[in-house]
Amino acid sequence: MGFQLAFTPSGRLTVVETAADDFALGATTAEAVERQLSRFAHALAADQAEGLFRLATEKIEFALSPSWAFWRELAVRYLAALCHTPEAAPGAVPDVPPPSDAELTSLVLNVPPMPGAEYVNESALSGIWEDLDRWVRKQVAAEGGTLASFLERHAPLWHQVGRVCFHLAENRHDADHPFAFLATYASGVRGGSRVVYRPLSEALREFAGAKNKSALVRLLTPVHRESQ
């Protein structure tokens, strides 16, 4: 037995059972895959947004089938945007920039075959994004802590995204200074299991070029604070 995601005319995700799923298992057993997908299915049935949050934040050690991968990618994009927002007061979440019209159109053009694929349009994707955003805001407000503490508790890897990281690196070309700090920033999470680090200079060029002031502020404020 397998599970496939479907999209209803009312704009909701639902899970349908199939005879089998097309997964690249790797080192994961078919039974483990079925258990994890079953957890996702139950979470989606209880609360669509919570199910998507789990789908994006849990470690997955097998290649998802196209329908699962598509909706996971949308949730991952939301989390990436969320993690690049500036710090806010406890219980609050800053405005999360929605996908651009071009991004939504690109997603629609790449909807994989699935039941109800014809109902997936730009408006429907915006609705899913907004639903996920409302759920995150509700959870952060209920816990009363900061967004950072919420992510640290429920999505530890994503807690690092959007932050500057300093790595102690060997400096072989200077005997007087054998070690140096390498500045990077965490741009996202790959496969739900590994934080992606990029040179800090790339972040500065990317956000400055896109005029993404809020992301720059979030990125550089902790560095400025620690330098005082």
N, C-alpha and C positions, 0 to 999 in steps of 0.2 A: 504494500500500500504506500502511496505517496501523497503529497499535498501540493496544490498549485494555487497561486493567488489569482483571484478574479475581481473584476470591477463592475459594480452594479450601475444601472441607469440613474440611481439616486446619488451617485458619487461616493459610494462606500466600498472599502476593500472587504472581501470575504475570502474564505479558504474553502476550496473544494477538494475532495479526495480523488485521487487518480490511481490507475493501476500501478504505475511506477514513475519515478522521477529520474531525470537525466542529470545526475550529479557525477562530478569527478571526485571520488572518495578520498584519494590519497591514502593516508594512514588511518583514516576514520572508517569505522565499520558502518554497514548499512543500518544496523540497529541504533547506533549512536546518532546518525543523521536523522532517523525517524523520530527519536526522542527529542532532539533539539527543535526540529520543525514542528513537532507536536506542541512544544512549549510556546513557540511563536504563534502557532495557530490559536491556542487557547487565549494568549494575551491579546491578539487581534480581535478575537470574538468578544472579549470582555471590554476592551477599550482600544479603538483603532490607533490612537496616538501612542499609547503606551506600548502597543505591539510593535509599532515602527521604531520607537525609541530603543526597545530591546534588540530589534533586528539590526539596528545600526551600531549598537554598543557592545554586543556580546561577541566574543571570539568565535569565529567560524572557521573550522579547519578543513573545509571542503568547498568545491566550486559550486555556487548556487546555480539553480536553473534560471533561465532568462526572466521569468516573471518575478521571482524572489529578488534577483539581482537588481532589477529595474527599480523596485520600490525601496530597496535598501539604499540605492544610490541617491534617491531623492531625500531620504532621511539623513544620510551622511552629509549631503549638501547643506541641509538645515543646520546640523550640528556644527559644521565648519563655520558657517556664518555666525551662529550663536557664540562660538568661542572667540571670535574676532571682535566682539562688541566690547566697549569700555566697561570698567568696573561700575557697579551700581550699589545702592544701599541694600542692606539685608532685606530679604523678602521681595526685592524688585528685580526685574529683568529689563535691560535696555532694549530699545527697538532693534529688531533683527531685520536687516534689509532683505526684502523678498527677491526672488529670482527676476532677472530682467525679462522683457518680452522675448528677446532673442533666445535666452536660455530656456524659457518655457517652450518655445516653438521647437527648439532642438530636441528637447525631451519628448515632445509629442511625436516628432518624426522618427524617434527611435523606440517607440513603444513596442515591446516584443509581442509575439502571438500569445494571447491569453483570453479566456472568456471575458467578454465585455471590453475588449481593447478599443472598440469603436466609440466607447463613451469617454475615453481618456482624452481630454482637450486641455487647453491652457487654463480655462476657468476651473476645471476639476482639479488640476495639479495645484493651483493656488489655494483651493479649498483644503486640500490635504496638508499643505504647508501651514496654513493658518490654524488648522486643527492641532497640529503638532506644537505650534507655538503657544496656543492657549493651554495645552496640557502642561508644558514645561513651566509656564508662568504660574499655573495653579499649584504645581508641586513645590516650586521654590517659595511661593507665598505661604503654603501650608507648613513647610519646615521652618520658615522664619530666618533662615541663614542666607548667605550670599549665593550667587550663582556658582561661584568657584567651589564653595563647600558642597553644593548639590552635585556638581559634576564629580568632585573628588569621591563622594560617597557612592554615586550610582554609575559613573562612567569614568573610572580612574585614568584611563589613557587619554580620554578627551579633555580631562582637566589640564593637561599640559599644552594643549593646542592653543596657538595664538600667543605663546609666551617665548621670551628670549631665554636661551639656555647657554650656560658657559661650561665648556669642556676643557679639562686639563690635558694638554697635548704635548708630546715630546718635541722639542725644538733642536734637532740634530745639527743645525747650522750655526749654533751660537753656544760655545762651551761655557761662557759666563752666565748664560740664561738658558739652561737646558730644558726648561718647561715654559709653556705659554698658554694663555687662555684663548680658546677658539669660540667665537660667538656665533650661535646658530639660532634659528627659531623653529618651533614646531608648527608645521603647516597643516597637518592632518593625521589621520590614522589609516593605515593600510591593512586590509583584511581583518579589521577588528582586533588585531593583535600586536601591531607595531607602529610606534609613532614615527612619522616622517620628519626628518630634520633637514633644513635647507640653510645655506649661508645667510647670515643676517642682511648682507648687502642686497640679496635678491628680494627680501621682504621690503626693504626700503624703496627699491625701484618699483616693485609691483604696486604697493599701496600708494606711493606718491604719484605714479603714473595714472592710477585709477582714481586719484583724488579721494581715497578712502581714509578720511581723517580719523574716524573713530577707531579703525584698526591700527593706525599708526599710534594713536594715543594709548590704546591698550598695550601695544607692544613695547613702547618706550617708557611709559610712566614708571613701572617697577625698576627699570634700570636707573632712571633719574633719581628715584627715591633712595635706592641703595647707595648711590654715589654721594649723597649729602653727608 
